[in-house]
Amino acid sequence: MTSLSLFRILYELALTTPDETQKICSAIYHHDDKEVVDSPFDEELKDADVMHHTMNGLSKSIKDKEKACHIALRRELTASSRQLKT
């Protein structure tokens, strides 16, 4: 399914506002562009995608295009974890 198909479905179902529909479709469209920084919402989906890939296949190596995102995400989660402990 493409982001255009999803846009049509969301538009017809009227489950989201036009702005929400645009954000969802943009995130889906850009989710594979791990080396490019897009909107904050797009980046959330990229982070979730990297987490899914790395946690679902622990025996697999991390894809080159996901390494920088994975490292940044680990740093962010580690810092958040340290803040919770203090």
Backbone torsions as a table, in degrees:
resi	resn	phi	psi	omega
1	MET	NA	133.6	178.8
2	THR	-91.8	165.5	178.0
3	SER	-65.3	-28.5	177.3
4	LEU	-67.6	-41.5	176.9
5	SER	-62.8	-43.0	178.9
6	LEU	-63.9	-40.3	178.0
7	PHE	-57.2	-45.9	-179.7
8	ARG	-62.1	-43.2	-179.6
9	ILE	-63.5	-49.0	-179.8
10	LEU	-63.1	-39.2	179.1
11	TYR	-63.0	-46.3	-178.2
12	GLU	-67.6	-36.9	-179.8
13	LEU	-77.6	-20.2	-179.7
14	ALA	55.1	40.0	178.8
15	LEU	-86.5	-17.6	-178.0
16	THR	-131.6	161.2	173.6
17	THR	-73.9	163.0	176.7
18	PRO	-57.1	-37.5	178.8
19	ASP	-65.9	-43.8	178.1
20	GLU	-63.9	-41.0	177.9
21	THR	-60.3	-44.6	179.4
22	GLN	-62.3	-43.2	-179.5
23	LYS	-64.1	-43.4	179.6
24	ILE	-62.6	-46.8	-178.8
25	CYS	-66.2	-37.9	177.3
26	SER	-63.7	-44.0	179.8
27	ALA	-61.8	-42.1	178.9
28	ILE	-66.0	-43.6	-180.0
29	TYR	-61.0	-40.8	-175.0
30	HIS	-94.1	-1.6	-170.4
31	HIS	-60.4	-23.7	-179.3
32	ASP	-91.4	-6.0	180.0
33	ASP	-88.2	65.3	-173.0
34	LYS	-66.3	-25.0	-176.3
35	GLU	-88.7	-1.3	-180.0
36	VAL	-116.0	135.6	178.3
37	VAL	-90.3	122.8	179.1
38	ASP	-113.4	-153.4	-177.3
39	SER	-65.6	158.8	178.2
40	PRO	-55.2	-39.3	179.0
41	PHE	-66.0	-41.0	176.4
42	ASP	-59.5	-41.9	-177.7
43	GLU	-66.7	-32.8	176.8
44	GLU	-61.7	-43.7	179.0
45	LEU	-66.8	-39.1	177.4
46	LYS	-60.9	-43.7	178.3
47	ASP	-60.9	-45.0	179.2
48	ALA	-62.7	-38.5	178.9
49	ASP	-64.4	-44.1	178.8
50	VAL	-65.3	-43.3	177.7
51	MET	-59.5	-43.0	179.2
52	HIS	-61.4	-47.1	-178.9
53	HIS	-63.8	-41.6	-175.1
54	THR	-80.3	-28.7	-178.7
55	MET	-89.9	-22.6	179.7
56	ASN	-81.0	-28.3	-178.6
57	GLY	-129.4	70.4	-175.4
58	LEU	-62.0	-23.1	-179.6
59	SER	-84.4	-11.4	-179.5
60	LYS	-89.9	149.4	176.5
61	SER	-77.9	154.9	-179.4
62	ILE	-76.5	134.5	179.7
63	LYS	-62.2	144.2	-179.0
64	ASP	-53.7	-43.3	-176.7
65	LYS	-70.3	-13.0	-179.1
66	GLU	-102.9	-7.2	-174.5
67	LYS	-61.1	-48.7	-178.1
68	ALA	-62.7	-42.0	179.2
69	CYS	-64.7	-41.9	-179.9
70	HIS	-62.6	-44.7	-179.6
71	ILE	-64.3	-45.5	179.6
72	ALA	-63.2	-39.7	179.7
73	LEU	-66.6	-41.3	177.4
74	ARG	-62.9	-41.9	178.1
75	ARG	-62.5	-44.2	-178.9
76	GLU	-64.0	-44.1	179.7
77	LEU	-67.7	-37.1	178.3
78	THR	-65.5	-44.3	178.7
79	ALA	-63.5	-41.2	178.0
80	SER	-64.1	-39.6	179.1
81	SER	-64.2	-40.8	179.3
82	ARG	-65.7	-37.9	178.3
83	GLN	-65.4	-35.9	178.8
84	LEU	-67.6	-31.4	-178.1
85	LYS	-76.4	-21.6	-178.2
86	THR	-91.6	NA	NA
